[in-house]
């Protein structure tokens, strides 16, 4: 049993700018996920004691992949789900529009185990804060941890990830692109430098 909400359709596949520098190809991305999965299992040897909850959109795909890696390694699958943060973001007024709502799927009892939030890129920390606020609407997990594929620094809130695939030094003018099949046309992580012209 799980808690679920409905949503709007996901965004269409996208490709990174042709000027972007490759940080992780598909193979390196997979190895980063395998390392994160090993680190999670080191802390939590029993997959039934924690849940992987992705932050849309690519965090959900990453959570599912981590869950499969953990299932292959441990012989048991953790609960894999998602938490919609669209109505908990603190930039709604600034952006002038609301992010499309995505499905929320959580364990029926949040108090039963650790929640590992999963996202693609950690920057300001505000998306993680929104996810924490959203989770509090459903219950109180005994422990919440944070796993990210990319930590690019530039924190605006006192938030850190327990599990990081790769740390990237990037300025405010530079952009990190994470692309994942089947959501996108190709797979990997790219950095668009500030001096690179847009396509």
Helices and strands as residue ranges (DSSP letters): E 2-5, E 21-24, H 26-43, G 47-49, E 50-55, H 58-74, E 79-83, H 92-95, E 104-107, G 110-112, E 114-122, H 126-136, E 144-151, E 163-167, E 175-179, E 188-192
